[in-house]
């Protein structure tokens, strides 16, 4: 689970850098990938594939529109539907995402192999030929992640910085407890940001603060996972167990992935050689 979390955090950072999000929720990442692939799609289709609710989808589109990445208009096929089109700048950012995720998959081969082997080393894996396009593979990874997250209690997916809250919860659980400042590097936030995230986890009943548990520093705060928090993390572990074969095959594909060769360009290059 820790390796999956690290892979997800790094993947999220790639999408954040390309489209200006901050620890995008997994549903938002799916919507961004679909937009980057199709370049024009209705809000109805985006909601169906991403499972974003209407309010969250409206907020995302409004942010992308204010950043000059998309425009909206009545759909040509259904005037009651809203079409979302990438602008020229949006198309450039989609190319940035495609290039960045291509590089990400290339440098993530080792961790992807470790995840795959740790999940199920005994299965016979089938790797598509030719290899998948980078954005198509990214979408499948995001959809697999969304499936795991949906196994958690609803509270784990609610509120601002929910993705960072889940990352913090898993880290605290994996370490058997953590001090707030230990979360700063992995979450990429300030002390105030960590305090807010911890406040939210405590309010949801997933984490508790305990003083006097750190030797030589009676005032230090130790964060511990509650029974409800353990239940949330265990739910993800159970979902991973149920999907271990498909996840193992997916990450094996990432471990061996190579960017598909443009056959026409390759033939042209051979002709010039």
N, C-alpha and C positions, 0 to 999 in steps of 0.2 A: 504493500500500500504506500509505503514511503517513496519508493521509486516511481510509482504511478503519479504520486503527488508532485514530485520534482519535475517529471516530464510535463505534466499539465501546467505547472507554473511557468516553465520555460516557453511552452507553446503559447500560453496566454500572453506572455510578454511580446512575442512576435506579432500577434494580432493587435495588441495595444499600440505598439510602435507604428504599425501601418495605418491604423484608422483612428488613432487618438483616443482610444478608450482607456480606462484605468481598471485593471483586473476585471475584464469583461466577464459577465456571467456566461455560462456554457451555451444557453439558448441564444444569447446575443451573438456569440461567436458563430453559431450555425447560421444565423440570419446574415451576418457579414460575409461568410463564405459563399452562401447562395447568391447574394448580391454581386460578389466579385466574379462569380462564375457566369451567371446569367445576364448581368449588366442591366436588366430591366425585369421587374417582377411586381406583381400586385401585393398589397399589404395582406390580402387574404391568404395568398400562397405562402408568404413569409411567416404568417402566424401558424399555418398548418405544419410547415416543416420544422419550425424552430420551437413551437409550443410556447412562445411568448404570449402573455395575455395582452389584451388590447391596450391597456395603459402603458405597459412596459415597452411595447412595440412603438407606440406613438412617441414616447420619450426618446427612444433610440433614433427614430427617423427625424425628429425635430432637431436632435443634436447633429446628425449627419448633414441635415439641410443647412443649419446655421454655419457649419464648417465648410460649406460649399461643395460637399461630396455627392449630394443627391438633389434631385428636384422631383416634385410630385405633380401628378396631373390625372384627370379622369382616364380610365382605361379605354382603349380603342374598342375592345370587345364588349365591355360592360360598363356603361357610363356611371353606374352606381359604385363601381370598384375604383380604388385608387392605385394608380401605377407609380412605382418608384423607379426612377432612372438614375444611373450613375452619370454625373457630369464629366467633363474632360478631366477635371482634377480627381474625381472619384475613380475614373478609369486608370489614371496614373497610380493612385494608391492601391488599386486592385493589382496592378502589375508589381508594385512594391511588395505587396503581400505574397504574390506568387513566387517572386524571386527569393524573398526572405524565408518562406516556409520550405522552399527547395533546399536552401542552405541549411536550415534547421534540421530537416530530415537527414541530410548528409552527415552532419556532425553529431547526430543523436543515435547513430547505429549501435554504439556500444551499450548505451543504457537500454535501448529498445530490445537488444538481444538478451540482456540480463533480465528484463521484465518477462520476455517471452519464455525463456528457459525456466525462470522461477515459477511461472504460472503452470506450465504443463510441458515438460521436455519430451514426453513420450508420444505425443500425437503426430500423425503424418500431416505435415503442413502443405497447403497448396498455394503457390504464389502465382498471381495473374501474369500472363505474358501476352502482349507487352505490359510493362509496368503501368500502374495507374498514374494519371496526371496529379500533380502536387495538390491542387485544390480539392480534387475528388477524394484523395487519401485523407486530407485534413478534415473534410466533412465527415468521413466515416469515423475518424478518431474522436471528433467532437460529439457525434451521435452516440458513440460507445460511452463517453464520459457522462453525457446527459442521462443515459440509462442507469448508470451507477448512482448518480446524484439523486435521481427520483426514488431510490430506495430509502433515502434518509427521511426523517420526520420533516413535515412541512416547514417547521420553524427554521431548519437549517438552510432553507432557500429563500428566506424572507429578509427584507430590510436592506439598507445600504451596506455595501462592502460584504455581502453575504459570501462571496467567493473567498475573500480573505478570512472571514470568520471560520469557514470550513477548513481552510489551510491551517489556521492557528489551532483549531480543535484537534486535527490529526497530529500536528506536531507535539502538542501537549500530551496527547495520549501516547504517542510513540516514545516520548522521553520519560514517561512516568511522572510528569510534572515539569513545569518550567517557570522561570522568572520572567516577568514582562519584557525586560530588555533583551532577552534571548530570542524573542520573536521578531525583533526589528530587522535583522538582515534578510531573513527569508520572506517577510511580508513586504519589505521595501517601503515602510512608512516611518513616520517620526514617533517619538515617545507618546505624543498626544494621540496619534493615530492608533497606536497599540492600545492605549488606554480606552479609546472609544470601542475598538473591536472587543476587548476583554469585557467592557461594560455590557455590550450586546450579548456576548456568550453567557455572562452571568445572569442577565435578565431572562434569557431563554432557558436557564436552568442546566446548561451544558457544562459550565465551568464554575468553580468556586475559588475564592481567594483565601489563603491561610497564612497567618503570621506565626512566627516562632518555629518554623520548620527548617530554617536554614541555619546550620551551625555557625557560631561566631557573629551572627547578625540577626538579632531577635526582631528587628523592625522589618526585615526583608519580607516581601510577599511572594509566596509560592502559589502558582496556578495549578489546580488539580481538576481532572475530569470527574464530573459527577456520574451517578448511575445513569441519568438520562443521556449524558454525553457519551458514555461507554456504549449505550444502546444505539446511538446514532452512528458511531464509528463501526460498531459490530454489524449494523445493517449494511454498510458499504462492503465490509469484508465478506458478508454473506452473498451479496450481489456479485462480487468478484469471483467467488467460488462457483456460483451458478453459471457464470459466463467465461470461466477460465479457458475453455478450449477456443472460443471465438476470439477472446482477447489475446491469447497466446499466438494465434495465427495472424491477427492484425499486427502485433508488434514484431513478429518474425518478418512480415512483409516490409515493415518500416526498416528493420535491421538490414535487409537486403535490397532496399529500394534504390533505384537509380532513375534519374530523370529520363522520361521517354525521349527517344531520338526522333526528331522531325525527319521522316523518311525522304520527303522531297528535298529538304535542305541537304541531307546526307548525300543523296544521289547527285545533286548539283555540285557538291564539294568534290565527290569522286570524279565527276566529269572534268572538273577544272584541274585535278591533280596530274 
